[in-house]
Amino acid sequence: MAVNRENIEKKSLFYSILRPYVDLVTKTYFRTKVHNIKNVPKDDIIIYAPNHQNALMDALAILATVHTEPVFLARADIFKKKAIEKILTFLRILPIYRIRDGKESLGNNDAIFRKTIDVLKNKNGLVILPEGNHAGIRRLRTLKKGISRIVFEAEEANDFKLDIKIVPVGLDWTNYINFRSRLFVNFGEPISISEYYEEYKKNPPRGMNLLRERVAKELKKYMIHIENDEHYDMFDQIRYIYLPKMIKKMGFKRSKQPNQFYAQKEIINKLDQFVKEKPEEAKELSKKTTRYAELIKKLNFRHWVAQKPIYSSLGILFQSLIMILSLPLYLVGGIVNYLPYKVPVWVTKKIKDPQFVSSVRNVAALIIFFIYYLILIVVSLFINQPWWSKLTAIVSLPFAGLFAFHYYIEAKKLWAKIRYNFMSWFKNKDLKELKQIYNDIIHKMDEITT
């Protein structure tokens, strides 16, 4: 059965076959860590409510981490092109129309809302992005009314017997665009709609507002939420600058997720208190953080580079030797996989909204890698080699491509360390200033977090 809007909640053999491949590409593009999946009830009717910062990737992040076949709601304007509409419908995404889509289009929502009732009763799971649209900031924005309306309309249509559960999901992207950046998917405690039945029956608008406020409050617990607007950039920078020290301060033995998440939340909490209690000192810290960011950009470094006074020359030499020895594998993986890696980058060069870049690249990679490797398989049939040799080559080439990409990243890091050492030895003024500001920020944060 082909997936279309009329049967979007039904099982589809084609979808079930391709779903593992879609999930694999998503988890390859973003290195994904899932936390607290046990919070998702197994036999209840569920609505997932994630924060919305990275366009279609937010939906694909949920798809790649849950075990059911959920249906998604997304803003209608991304469905305008027929080809895109077919892809989105195949991915089980339904449009929600807004006033900006034209008043005449709002009537289409009635059919969509009725279809969501079928989805909920089928226990597939419904994914609603309650902020309504995406924005590339680490903050939960005001939630739209849609999630409350859908929930209570479904309950009313079923005599308040569904007992729908809303599961808040925090999505944290280390970078919204870059391939192999990290994604943290954090499932929260479910919210039972039955707690709001009586309030809704007495006063529907109040019942919907209370539910919306509760979803917002819970969702903030499971995502990186920077409330402060005046010093937003300072908070965003320092949560990375001070992260290694905060992880140690909190007694975590590992620096991976979810420890990074908890440490960053604590940094933000401490900064919130600091800004309220000492606004003038906060302005000074903000100035230093701004200057730090300017110097990092000017010197073309990342935060991690400034965390050491200098890097071991022996370590750099050893790493360089490993890079030289593994260069042949890099060349093979890079040359063979050059086209499928580069074409998704080329097709997104003119996209103005940066939050759509990774979405388009991910979908492009889904198609291009499949076609490219299908061509390689066909070509291999005409090569006079044993079948096991050809099979080994085909299977190993995608891994060689992934290795080549990470080799390239490690080479850039190695070069950053070399440049950092040389600048330190020759007393580069910008680097000297960067180190001083870094130490000032660390010392100040030591005081703030004591």
N, C-alpha and C positions, 0 to 999 in steps of 0.2 A: 504494500500500500504506500503510495507516494504521500509525502507530508504536504497538506494544504491547510488553509485556515479552518475549513469545515471539520476536518478530522485531526486537528493538531494535537489533541490529547491522546490519540490512539497510537498503539505500537506500530512502528514501521520497520520492516526487515532491512531496507536499504539504510535507514538512519542508524539502526542498531549495528550494522556492519561497519559503517564509516565513523561512528562515534568514537571508538578507541583511537582511530587515526587522528581525528580532530583534537582529542584530549592530549595525545602524545605531542602533537605539534605545539599546542598551547603550553604544555609543561616544559617543552624544550626551549621555546622562545623565552619564557619567564621561569626561572628556577623556583618551583612552588613548594612552599611549606604549609601544611595544613595543621591547624591546632583546634582541639576540642570538638572534633567531628562527632564525638559521643553525645554532644548536646542536642543533636538532631533526633527528634522522636521517630521511631521506626514505623509505627502504625497509625500515626495521626495525620490529619490534613494540615499541610504545611505551606506557609508563605515565607520565602527567604527575603530578607530586607537588607541588602548590602549598601554601603556608601558608594557614591558614583563619581569617580575621578578620571576614569580612563576609557570612556566610550564603550565600544563593543567588547573590549577586553574584560570589563567588569562582569559581563554576562558569561563570557567564555571561562572566566576564573571559577564561577560557580559550577558551570557545566563540567569542568575538569575535576572537580573535587567532591561531587555528590554522586551517589550510586543509582539514583533514579533518572528519569528522563524529563527534567523540569521544562516548563513553558515560561517564557519571559515576556515582559511588557517593556516597550521602549518607545521613545518619542517618534511620532509619525513621519517627521520630515526626512528621516534617513531611509525611508521606503520609497522615495520618489522615483528612482530609476528601477526599471523592471528587473534588470539582472540582479541588482542589489536586493530587491524585494524577494526574489526567488531564493537567494542565498539565506536571507534572514528568516524566511518562513521555514526553509529546510532546517535551520538551526532552532526552530520552535520559538520564534520571536513574533509577538503580536504588536501592532501599533496602537499607541494612545494619542488621540488628537487633542491639540491645545488651541486656545483662542487665536494664537499667532498663525495656526494652520488654516484659519478662516472659520467664521462662525458656522457656515453651512456644513463644515466637516465634523463639527462637534457631535452631530447626531449619529455618526458612525461609532461613537464610543458605546452606545447602548448595546449594539451587537457584540462588541468586544467584551463588555462586562458580562453579558449573558454567556459568552463562550468561556470566560474565566471560571464560571460556576461549574461547567462541565469538567474543566481541568482540575479544579479543587476536589470535586467528588470522585474523580478518577485516581486521586492520591499520587499524582505525578510530582507534585510540588510546583508552586507558582513563584516566580521570581519577580519582585517589584522593586525598582530602584526609586525609593521614596522621595529623593531630592528632585526627581523629574528630569533633570539634565545634568551633564557632567561639567566639572570644573577642576583644573589641575592645581588644587590647593589642598593641604592637609587640614581640612576643617569640614565638619558636618554643617551643611547649609539648611535653611528652613525646609521642613518636609512639606510636600504637597498633600492635598486632601485625598488624592486618588486611593491611597492604600486603605484609609479608613472607610471610604465609600465602598470599595470592592468587598472588603471584609464583611461589613454589616449588610450590604445588599445580598451577598451570598447566604449569610445567616438567616436573614428575613425570609428569603425564598425557600429555606429549609426548616422553618419553624424553630430557629435557634438550636438546632440539634447537631450541627457540624463540629462545634468546639474547635475552631481553627486555631492553630498555633503559629505565631510569627517568630521566626528565628532571625535575630539581628546578626549580620555578618560583616566584620571589619576587614576591609581590603587595604593592604599597605604595599605600595610599589616603591622600591628604592629609586627607580627611574621609570618614567611612563613610556619611554620610547626604546631604549637600548636593548638589543638582543642579549639574552642571558643575564639581564637584571633579575633581581629577586622579588618574589611576590609572597606575602604572608597572608593567609586566609584564616581568619579567626572567628569560629562559630560561637555565638553567645547563647545564654540561657533562653529557652523559648518563653514567649509571652502568651498566656492563654486568653483568648478573646472573651471567654465566658465570664471573666472578671468584670467586664464592661457591659454585659447584657442589660442589667437593670437600669443603669444610668442612661443607656441608649434608648431604652423603651420609654423612659420618662422624658428625656430631652435629647433627641437624636444629634443635633449639632454639638452639644456639650459632650455626649458620649464619644463622638468621633474625634473631637479635639483632645479629650483626655487620652484616648488611645494613641493619637499622633504624638503627643508630648511624651508618653511612656516609651514609644518606639525610639524617639530621638534620644531620650535619656539613656536607654540601654545601649543603643548603637554607639554612643560616644565612649562607652567603656571598652569597646572591642576594636577601636580604630585609633590612629594617631589624629588627635583633635587639638588644633591650636586655636584657642578662642581669641587670644589677644590679636587685635588687628594692627595697632600702632607699631608693635614690635614683632610682627609675624616673621619677618626675615631673620631676626635675631634668634627666635625660638627654633626656626627651621635649620639654621646653621649649627647652633650649639648642640642640638640633639644628636648630631653626628660628631662634632668636635669632641664632646665630653663623653661620648658613649663608652669607649673602652674603660675609662676610669669609673664611670657609674656602674658598669657591670661588675667590676671588682668590689666596689663599695657595697653593693647589694649582696655580695657573697656568692654570686653565681660562678660555678666552676667552668662553664662553657660560655662562649661568646656568641653562640648561634641562637636562632629563634626557638622558643618564644622569649628567651632572656633579653634579647635586644629590644623587643616590644615593651616589656615591663620596665626596662631601664630608661627607654625614651619617654615613656609615660611619666616616670618619676622625675626626670629632668624637666619636663614641661610643667609638672605640678610645682616643683621648687621655683622655677622661673616665674610662674604665675604669682606665687606668694611674694617673691622678691620685687616684682614690678609694682604690686599694690603697696608694699611697705616702704620701698625706697625708690620712688619714681625718678628722682634725679640721677641716682647711681645707675638705674636701668638705662637711662638715655646715654650715659657714658659707655656702658657695656655694649649698647646697640651700635654706637659709633665705631667702637673697636671691631665689632663683628663685621660691620659693613666694610671697613678697611681691609680686614682679613680676607673677606670674599673677593675684593678687588685684586688683592695681591695674588691670591690663589689662581684667579683667572689670568692675570697678567703673566705669571710664571708658568702657566699651563700645568699646574699640579692638581692633585686630589687631596682631600682631607687627610688621608692616611700617611701621605708623604711627610707631613710636618710633625708627625708624632714621635720622631726620633731625632736626636741631635745630629747623627750621622749614621750611614749604613756601612756595615762591615765590608771592607775591600775583598776579604777572602770569600765572603758569602756571595758577593757580586761576581767574582771570578768563577766560583763553582757553578753558579746559575748560568753564567755565560757559556761555560763548557757544555752543560746539559742542553742549552739551546742550540749550540753548534752541532752536537751529536744527533739531535732530533730534527734538524733542518730538513733532511730528505722527506720525512713523513709530512712535515708542514707543507712542503712544495707539492707533494702528490695530492694531499687533501685539499689544499687551497686551489690548485689548478683545476682539478676535476669538479670541484663544487663551486667554482667561481660564479657561474651563471645563476644557479638557483639561490645563492646567497645575495648576489648583487641586484638581480631584477626587482625583488620587493623594495629595495632601497631606491632604485631609479623611479619606480612608479609612484612613490610618495613624495618626490622632491617638490611638487607644486601644491601639496596640501597645506592650507593655511592654519588650520586648527591642529596644534601639536598633539592633542589628545586622540586624534583619529589616526595618527601615523602608525602606531603599533597594531591597531585594529586592522588597517588595510594591509600592512606587511604580513601579519599573521595569516589572513585569508589568502593573500597572494602566495605565501609559502605553502599553504595547504595544497593549492592547485599546481604550482610550478614544480615542487619537489616530486609530486606524484607523476606528472607528465615526464619530467626529466629522467627519473629513474626507470619509468616504463620504457622510454626510448633506449636507455642503456641496456636494459634487459633484452630488448629486441635485437639490438646491435650485437650483444654477446652471443646470440644464437648463430651468428655467421662467423664467429671466431673459432678457429680450430684448436680448442683446448678442452681438457677433461671437464665434465659438467660440474664436478665438485670444486674445481679451480675457479670457474666462472662464478659459481654461487658464492664462494668465499669472498671473491673480489667485490661483487655487488653488495653483499651484506656489510663488508668492512668499510666501503667508501663513505657512507654517511657518518660513521664514527670518525673517519679520517678528516672529514670536513669539520666536524665539531672540534676535533683536536686542533686543526689548523686555526680555527677562530680563537680558541683559548691560548694557543701559542702566540698569536698576534697580540692579544691582550697582555700576556705575561712579558712579551718583548717590550711593549710600551711601558710597563711598570719597571722593568729593568733599566730602560733608558731614563726613566724619571729618577730612579735611585742614583744613577751615574751623574746626571745633571745636577741633582741635589748636592751630592758630594763635592763636585767641582765648584759649584757656587759657594759652598761652605768654605772650601779651602781658599778660594780667591776672594772671600769676604764680600760677596755680592750684597749691595745695599738693600735691595728689595727683599732678598731672602733673610737678611739680618733683621729687617723690620718685621717680616712675617713671623719669624721665630719668637721675637719679643712679644708681639701681639698674641700669638698662640699661648705663650707662657702666662701672659696677663689674664687671658680668658680662663685658662685652666686654674690659676690661683683664685680667681674670683669665684669660679664655680665650686672650688673646694670650700670656700667660705659659705656660699649659698646652700650647699648640700650637707653641711655639717649638722 
